[in-house]
Amino acid sequence: MDAWRGPADMCICVDCRWVDRCQAYHAVERQHGVAHLCEQPDFKPREPRIHVQVTELNAGAVGVEWDVRACADFEADRGRWLRLRPGEAVPA
């Protein structure tokens, strides 16, 4: 099966059924230094493709952006992340 691919500039996890249980998304949260949706995720996705982008910031600093861009287990559930974290901004 071919892995589902989302828009080129976003993490597909925010609209995935498994976002709160997913080990790949948990790793992305850790890299971003944000609070986890779940401390002990129990879902191991097949073939997650994590895009890592390194950018130069002001004063020679470096920024790193992590996004899951494709996953064989992606299951669309529009707005799932928002329902889990009402009132919070969706990670970009």
C-alpha positions as CSV (number, residue, x, y, z in Angstrom):
1,M,0.0,0.0,0.0
2,D,1.3,3.5,-0.9
3,A,1.6,5.8,2.1
4,W,-0.9,8.7,2.3
5,R,0.7,12.0,1.5
6,G,-0.6,15.3,2.8
7,P,0.1,18.9,1.7
8,A,3.8,19.6,1.3
9,D,4.0,22.1,4.1
10,M,2.1,20.6,7.1
11,C,2.1,17.8,9.5
12,I,-0.7,15.4,8.6
13,C,-1.0,14.2,12.1
14,V,-3.3,17.0,13.2
15,D,-6.1,15.4,11.1
16,C,-5.3,11.8,11.9
17,R,-7.4,9.4,14.0
18,W,-4.3,8.1,15.7
19,V,-2.6,11.5,16.7
20,D,-3.0,11.1,20.5
21,R,-1.8,7.5,20.5
22,C,0.9,7.7,17.8
23,Q,4.6,7.1,18.6
24,A,5.8,9.0,15.5
25,Y,3.7,12.1,16.5
26,H,5.0,11.7,20.1
27,A,8.6,12.0,18.7
28,V,7.7,15.1,16.8
29,E,6.2,16.7,19.9
30,R,9.4,15.9,21.8
31,Q,11.5,17.5,19.1
32,H,9.4,20.6,19.3
33,G,9.5,20.7,23.1
34,V,5.7,20.8,23.5
35,A,3.4,19.0,25.8
36,H,2.5,15.5,24.7
37,L,-1.1,14.6,23.9
38,C,-0.3,11.2,25.5
39,E,2.7,10.3,27.8
40,Q,2.7,6.6,26.7
41,P,1.6,6.3,23.1
42,D,0.7,2.7,22.2
43,F,0.2,3.0,18.4
44,K,3.3,2.3,16.2
45,P,2.5,3.6,12.7
46,R,3.8,1.9,9.6
47,E,6.1,3.9,7.3
48,P,5.8,7.4,8.8
49,R,7.9,9.8,6.8
50,I,9.2,12.7,8.9
51,H,10.4,15.8,7.1
52,V,13.0,17.7,8.9
53,Q,13.7,21.3,7.7
54,V,16.7,23.3,9.1
55,T,16.5,27.0,8.7
56,E,18.8,29.9,9.5
57,L,17.4,32.4,12.0
58,N,18.6,35.8,13.1
59,A,22.0,36.1,14.7
60,G,23.2,32.9,13.2
61,A,20.8,30.7,15.2
62,V,19.3,27.6,13.6
63,G,15.7,26.5,13.6
64,V,14.5,22.9,13.0
65,E,11.0,22.0,11.9
66,W,9.7,18.4,12.2
67,D,6.6,17.3,10.3
68,V,5.1,13.9,9.5
69,R,4.3,14.2,5.8
70,A,3.2,10.7,4.9
71,C,2.2,7.6,6.8
72,A,0.8,4.2,5.7
73,D,-1.6,4.2,8.7
74,F,-3.0,7.8,8.3
75,E,-6.7,7.7,8.9
76,A,-8.4,11.0,8.2
77,D,-10.3,12.5,11.2
78,R,-10.5,16.2,10.3
79,G,-10.0,18.4,13.4
80,R,-8.9,15.6,15.7
81,W,-6.1,17.5,17.3
82,L,-8.4,20.6,17.8
83,R,-10.9,18.4,19.6
84,L,-8.2,17.1,21.9
85,R,-6.8,20.5,22.7
86,P,-9.8,22.9,22.4
87,G,-8.9,26.6,22.4
88,E,-5.2,25.9,21.5
89,A,-3.6,26.9,18.2
90,V,-3.0,24.0,15.9
91,P,0.7,23.4,15.5
92,A,1.9,24.6,12.1
